[in-house]
Amino acid sequence: MKQKRISLKKLPMTLHVEALMPILGIGRTTAYQLVKTGKISTIKVGKKTRVPREAVLDYMKNQKAKRR
């Protein structure tokens, strides 16, 4: 199955936690673990948990820096 490329610049300002799955190439459990452990920061919008686009970009930058 071919995965769709996702432009990071076109991401909405906030994402559902499950939207991290195709962006980071991870499963649902891992996405929620990253949020629960604080590795990806979230905000509350009413009762819903959202991930700011910048939090995703920061996480990706941190992961890239760790690989060096």
Contacts in CASP RR format, 6 or more apart in sequence:
PFRMAT RR
TARGET T0000
AUTHOR 0000-0000-0000
METHOD contacts of the structure
MODEL  1
MKQKRISLKKLPMTLHVEALMPILGIGRTTAYQLVKTGKISTIKVGKKTR
VPREAVLDYMKNQKAKRR
3 22 0 8 1.000
4 22 0 8 1.000
6 22 0 8 1.000
6 23 0 8 1.000
8 23 0 8 1.000
8 53 0 8 1.000
8 56 0 8 1.000
8 57 0 8 1.000
11 23 0 8 1.000
11 53 0 8 1.000
11 56 0 8 1.000
12 53 0 8 1.000
13 52 0 8 1.000
13 53 0 8 1.000
14 43 0 8 1.000
14 45 0 8 1.000
14 50 0 8 1.000
14 51 0 8 1.000
14 52 0 8 1.000
14 53 0 8 1.000
15 23 0 8 1.000
15 50 0 8 1.000
15 51 0 8 1.000
15 52 0 8 1.000
15 53 0 8 1.000
15 56 0 8 1.000
16 50 0 8 1.000
16 51 0 8 1.000
17 31 0 8 1.000
17 32 0 8 1.000
17 35 0 8 1.000
17 42 0 8 1.000
17 49 0 8 1.000
17 51 0 8 1.000
18 28 0 8 1.000
18 31 0 8 1.000
19 51 0 8 1.000
20 26 0 8 1.000
20 31 0 8 1.000
20 34 0 8 1.000
20 40 0 8 1.000
20 51 0 8 1.000
20 56 0 8 1.000
21 27 0 8 1.000
21 28 0 8 1.000
21 31 0 8 1.000
23 56 0 8 1.000
24 31 0 8 1.000
24 56 0 8 1.000
24 59 0 8 1.000
24 60 0 8 1.000
26 34 0 8 1.000
34 40 0 8 1.000
34 59 0 8 1.000
35 42 0 8 1.000
35 49 0 8 1.000
35 51 0 8 1.000
39 59 0 8 1.000
40 51 0 8 1.000
40 55 0 8 1.000
40 56 0 8 1.000
40 59 0 8 1.000
41 51 0 8 1.000
41 52 0 8 1.000
41 55 0 8 1.000
41 58 0 8 1.000
42 49 0 8 1.000
42 50 0 8 1.000
42 51 0 8 1.000
42 52 0 8 1.000
42 55 0 8 1.000
43 49 0 8 1.000
43 50 0 8 1.000
43 51 0 8 1.000
43 52 0 8 1.000
44 50 0 8 1.000
END
